[in-house]
Amino acid sequence: MEKAELFLKDQYTIFFSHQWLAFSTPDPDKSQYDLMVNATRKLAKKKKMELSKVYIWVDYIGIAQESKVIQKYAIQTLPAIASSLHSFVVVAPSTPHSDLKTNCDLDTYKRRGWCRAEVLSHVARRGTSELYIATEKGELRKVDGTRVGDNVTVGERTEGKSAVRVSIREQNVDLKLVEEMSR
């Protein structure tokens, strides 16, 4: 993490959090991609940064997809990554899941266990001052700190074609920080 901290001192970084819209690919219709591009441009302008100086993190390119062993270890670093990057953008347009044939939106995003863990990790370390939602209309809306979410330690994950209710403990996330905060 020492090298990462040095990098973060001189660079502007954005963590994009989203719900996959298919089992084999995160964004089959590129609806989330377009919102991420727009949000990157808006945040770069807001921060008075050249786009070439802005670094983004998205799970599909930041986590190995081919090797399940490497993928498992990389997934376990999500809380550290989400908490380290400067800005956090929720990308949750209203759009159909191509395999489940159900609608995905901000409400389904907020029920996803990993999405909740990412938000919790960022907020616990960085607060809500750089927490945003990229909307379907191309807006980049700041999230009010009082509206971060419900109980962030319980959510859903997909198993096969079903959503299963789980706690963060079941997803191998270290809850020591959460336990300390609740004292």
C-alpha positions as CSV (number, residue, x, y, z in Angstrom):
1,M,0.0,0.0,0.0
2,E,3.0,2.3,0.5
3,K,3.6,2.6,-3.3
4,A,-0.1,3.1,-3.9
5,E,-0.2,6.0,-1.3
6,L,2.7,7.7,-3.1
7,F,0.9,7.3,-6.4
8,L,-2.3,8.7,-4.9
9,K,-0.6,11.9,-3.7
10,D,0.1,13.1,-7.2
11,Q,-2.7,11.6,-9.2
12,Y,-6.5,12.0,-9.3
13,T,-8.4,8.7,-9.1
14,I,-12.0,7.5,-9.5
15,F,-13.5,4.3,-8.3
16,F,-16.6,3.2,-10.4
17,S,-19.0,0.9,-8.6
18,H,-21.7,-0.9,-10.5
19,Q,-23.9,-3.9,-10.8
20,W,-23.1,-6.4,-13.6
21,L,-25.9,-6.4,-16.2
22,A,-25.1,-10.0,-17.5
23,F,-23.4,-13.1,-16.2
24,S,-20.5,-13.1,-18.6
25,T,-19.9,-9.4,-19.3
26,P,-20.6,-6.4,-17.0
27,D,-22.2,-4.0,-19.5
28,P,-23.5,-5.7,-22.7
29,D,-25.2,-2.5,-24.0
30,K,-22.5,-0.1,-22.8
31,S,-25.1,2.0,-20.9
32,Q,-22.8,2.0,-17.8
33,Y,-19.7,2.7,-19.9
34,D,-21.2,5.8,-21.4
35,L,-22.1,7.1,-17.9
36,M,-18.5,6.3,-16.6
37,V,-17.0,8.3,-19.5
38,N,-19.3,11.2,-18.9
39,A,-18.6,11.1,-15.1
40,T,-14.9,11.0,-15.7
41,R,-15.0,14.1,-17.9
42,K,-17.2,16.0,-15.4
43,L,-15.0,15.1,-12.4
44,A,-11.8,16.0,-14.3
45,K,-13.3,19.4,-15.2
46,K,-14.5,20.0,-11.6
47,K,-11.0,19.1,-10.3
48,K,-9.4,21.2,-13.1
49,M,-7.4,18.1,-14.2
50,E,-6.5,17.0,-17.7
51,L,-8.1,13.7,-18.7
52,S,-4.7,12.2,-19.2
53,K,-4.0,12.8,-15.5
54,V,-7.2,11.0,-14.3
55,Y,-7.0,7.3,-13.4
56,I,-10.1,5.2,-13.1
57,W,-10.7,1.8,-11.5
58,V,-13.5,-0.5,-12.7
59,D,-13.8,-4.1,-11.6
60,Y,-13.8,-5.7,-15.0
61,I,-10.5,-4.2,-16.0
62,G,-9.0,-4.0,-12.4
63,I,-9.7,-7.7,-11.5
64,A,-8.4,-10.7,-13.5
65,Q,-11.4,-12.3,-15.2
66,E,-9.7,-15.4,-16.6
67,S,-8.0,-16.9,-13.6
68,K,-10.4,-17.7,-10.8
69,V,-7.6,-18.1,-8.2
70,I,-6.2,-14.6,-9.0
71,Q,-9.7,-13.2,-9.2
72,K,-10.5,-14.4,-5.7
73,Y,-7.5,-12.7,-4.2
74,A,-8.1,-9.5,-6.2
75,I,-11.8,-9.4,-5.1
76,Q,-10.6,-9.5,-1.5
77,T,-8.7,-6.2,-2.1
78,L,-11.9,-4.3,-3.2
79,P,-12.4,-2.7,0.2
80,A,-8.8,-1.3,0.2
81,I,-9.1,-0.1,-3.3
82,A,-12.5,1.5,-2.8
83,S,-11.3,3.3,0.3
84,S,-8.1,4.5,-1.3
85,L,-9.2,6.3,-4.4
86,H,-10.2,9.9,-4.3
87,S,-13.7,9.9,-5.8
88,F,-16.4,7.1,-5.7
89,V,-19.1,7.0,-8.4
90,V,-22.1,4.8,-8.3
91,V,-23.2,3.8,-11.8
92,A,-26.7,2.4,-11.6
93,P,-28.9,3.3,-14.6
94,S,-32.3,1.8,-15.0
95,T,-31.6,-1.0,-17.5
96,P,-32.4,-4.7,-17.9
97,H,-30.2,-7.5,-16.8
98,S,-29.7,-9.4,-20.1
99,D,-29.7,-12.9,-18.5
100,L,-32.2,-12.5,-15.7
101,K,-34.6,-10.4,-17.7
102,T,-35.2,-8.2,-14.6
103,N,-34.6,-4.4,-14.3
104,C,-31.4,-3.2,-12.6
105,D,-31.3,0.3,-11.1
106,L,-30.2,2.2,-8.0
107,D,-32.5,0.2,-5.8
108,T,-31.1,-3.2,-7.0
109,Y,-27.6,-1.7,-6.7
110,K,-28.1,-0.8,-3.1
111,R,-29.2,-4.4,-2.3
112,R,-26.0,-5.9,-3.8
113,G,-23.6,-7.1,-1.1
114,W,-20.4,-6.1,-2.8
115,C,-21.7,-2.7,-3.9
116,R,-22.6,-2.1,-0.2
117,A,-19.1,-3.2,0.9
118,E,-17.5,-0.9,-1.6
119,V,-19.6,2.1,-0.5
120,L,-18.9,1.3,3.2
121,S,-15.2,1.0,2.6
122,H,-15.0,4.4,0.8
123,V,-17.2,6.2,3.3
124,A,-15.4,4.8,6.3
125,R,-12.0,6.1,5.2
126,R,-12.8,9.1,3.0
127,G,-16.3,10.2,4.1
128,T,-19.0,11.3,1.6
129,S,-17.5,14.5,0.2
130,E,-16.5,12.7,-3.0
131,L,-19.4,10.2,-3.3
132,Y,-21.4,10.6,-6.5
133,I,-24.2,8.9,-8.5
134,A,-24.0,9.0,-12.3
135,T,-27.6,9.2,-13.5
136,E,-29.3,8.1,-16.8
137,K,-29.6,11.7,-17.7
138,G,-25.9,12.2,-17.7
139,E,-25.9,14.1,-14.5
140,L,-23.3,13.5,-11.8
141,R,-25.1,14.0,-8.5
142,K,-23.4,14.3,-5.1
143,V,-24.7,11.8,-2.6
144,D,-26.0,13.3,0.7
145,G,-24.1,11.7,3.5
146,T,-27.3,10.8,5.3
147,R,-28.5,8.8,2.3
148,V,-25.6,6.4,1.8
149,G,-27.8,3.4,2.4
150,D,-29.5,1.1,4.8
151,N,-27.8,-1.6,6.7
152,V,-24.6,-1.9,4.6
153,T,-23.6,-5.2,6.1
154,V,-26.4,-7.2,4.6
155,G,-27.0,-7.5,0.9
156,E,-27.6,-9.8,-2.0
157,R,-25.3,-11.8,-4.4
158,T,-26.2,-13.8,-7.4
159,E,-26.0,-17.6,-7.3
160,G,-27.0,-19.1,-10.6
161,K,-30.2,-17.2,-11.5
162,S,-31.2,-16.3,-8.0
163,A,-30.3,-13.4,-5.7
164,V,-29.2,-14.8,-2.3
165,R,-29.3,-12.7,0.9
166,V,-25.8,-12.6,2.6
167,S,-23.9,-10.7,5.2
168,I,-20.5,-9.1,4.4
169,R,-18.8,-11.7,6.7
170,E,-19.8,-14.4,4.2
171,Q,-18.1,-12.4,1.4
172,N,-14.6,-12.5,3.1
173,V,-14.6,-8.8,4.0
174,D,-12.7,-7.9,7.1
175,L,-15.2,-6.3,9.5
176,K,-12.8,-5.1,12.2
177,L,-13.4,-1.5,11.1
178,V,-17.2,-1.9,11.2
179,E,-16.9,-3.4,14.7
180,E,-14.7,-0.5,15.9
181,M,-17.1,2.0,14.5
182,S,-20.1,0.5,16.3
183,R,-18.5,0.7,19.8
